[in-house]
């Protein structure tokens, strides 16, 4: 015995070679949905904020845009490594620009992975604000509600960014079920 436990494969579709990318403004529920998806898919979970925050907190940079660029670069490389050994990947980040979204199409193509893109929204603006303020009160290093309101975010274009499922995260359980069905579908639209 080599000391590695035998993990049985969950019933249902095989998610090997699947790259799930979550996009949306901060506070829309990407992390909640991303963590749940990663658990269900037995996927590597890469959160851009978790990579960028230590750079800011440890004083490597004071420039949040620079920390973000580096975080996405690190996430890209770690995603490629995981996909290369057959581990599905869930990437959680704002992905505010067409260029950031294109990054993942390139990773999927280079690794012959199936790209599934999910864009999170929250139609209840008061709930959105409360989520952001709650995170801030608990030590979150990220934009304030006012900064989110001013944040530039490219409107999604299927022609430019590729297809995605747009979901409102007002009811997390419903959102998760909808996302799981979309990820498991043979040809997400």
N, C-alpha and C positions, 0 to 999 in steps of 0.2 A: 504494500500500500504506500502511495507516495505522499500521504497526508492531505491531499486535496479531496474535499468531500464531493461526492457525486450529486450534482444538482440536476434534478430532472427538468426537462423542458416543459413549460406551461402548455396546457392544451390550447389549441387555436393556431392562428397563422404563425409562420416562422418570420421573425422580424430581422433576421440577419441581412445586412446590407441596406438597412433603412436609416436615413438621416432625416430626423424631424427637426424643423426649425420653427421656433416660436418668435413672433414679432409683435410689437405693440408698445404703446407709451408705458412708462413706468407706472405701476400701481393698477394695471388692468388685469392682473391675475396670471401672468405668464409663469411665475415661479410656482405658484400653487398647482397649476395644471401641468407644468413641466416636470415637477417632482413626481406627481402621480403617474404621468405617462411613463417616465423612466422606470418607475417601480413595476408597472404592469408589463412593460416591454422587456424588462431586464436589460435596460440600456444604460450606457454611460451618460451621465448628466453633466453638461457643461453650462455654467451660468457666467456670462460675461461680467456681471457685477462682482461675483465672488473672486474673479481673477483680478479685476481692476482695483477693488477696494484695498487690498494689502499694499499695492504700490502707492496709493494715496496716504494711507495710514502710517506706513513706514517711512514716508518722506522721500521715496524714490523720485517722485514728481509731485508738483502741486497742480499740474495741468490735467484736469479730468478728461479732456479730449485726447491727450496723449496716452493716458492710462487706458482709455477705451480702445484706441487703435492697437495698443500692445495686447490688450486682453483678447480682442478678436483674432489677432495673429496667433496667440497661444492656443486659443480654442480651436482655430482652424487646424493646427498641427496635431493637437490631441485627438480631434475628431477623425482626422485622416488615419492616425495610428490605430484607433479603435476599429474603424470600418475595415482597415486592412487585415485585422485578425478576426473579423466576423462579428464584432460586437455592434449592435445598433446604437445610435447616438441621438440624444435629444439636446438641442442647443437652445438656450434661453437668453435672449438679448433684445434690445429695442429694435435694432435693424431699421433705423429711421431713414436710410437712404437707399436708392437703387443700387449703389455701389456695394453697400454692405450685404444686400440681399444676393447680389451676383456672386459674392465670395462663396456662398454655400452651393450655388449651382456648379461652380468650378470644383469644389470639394467632391460633390456627388459624382460629377462626370469623371474626375480623375480616379475615383475609387469604385466606379461602376455601382454606385449606390442609388437607391430609389429615394428621391427627394420629396418630402412631404412638408409643405409650408402651412403654418397656422398663424393667423393674425388675430390677436386678442383686442377686444374693445370692451368698454363698459359704458352702457348708455345712461346710467344713473350718475350724473356728474357729482352729486353730493356724496354718494357712496365712494366714488373714485377719490375725491378729495379726502374723505375720512380714512381710506386705506393708506394713502400717501402720508398723512399726518400721523397715523398710528405707527407706521414704519419709522418715521423720523423720530418720534418719541422713544422708540426702542433702539436707537443707535444706528439706524440705516445711513450709510454714506452714499448719498445720491441726491438727485435734484429735489428741490422743494416743490410744493404745489404751484407756486407762482412761476418757477422755472419750467415746469412741465407745460403750463398753459402757453408759454412763449416758445417752447421747443419746436424746431423745424422737423417736420415729419413728412416725407414724400408720400403722396397718395399712392396706394398700390395700383399697379398697372399689370394686368396679366400678360400683356404684350412685352413688357420690359422685365418684370419680376418673376413671371411664371405663375401658374395657378396656385391658389391658396384657398383655404377654408377660413372665412371670416366668422368669428364667434363672439357673442356677447357673454361675458363671464359673470353676469348678475347672479346666476344660480350655478354654483360650482359643480355639483353632481351632474346636472344636465349637460353642462359644458364638457366635462370630462367624458361622459358617455358618447357625446356627439364626436369629440375628437378621436376617441378610440375607434369608433366605427369608420371614420374617415381614414385614419392611419391603416386600418386593417383592410380597407377596400383595395381591390387589385389595381385600380386605376383612378386615384383620387382626382377630382375635377375641381 
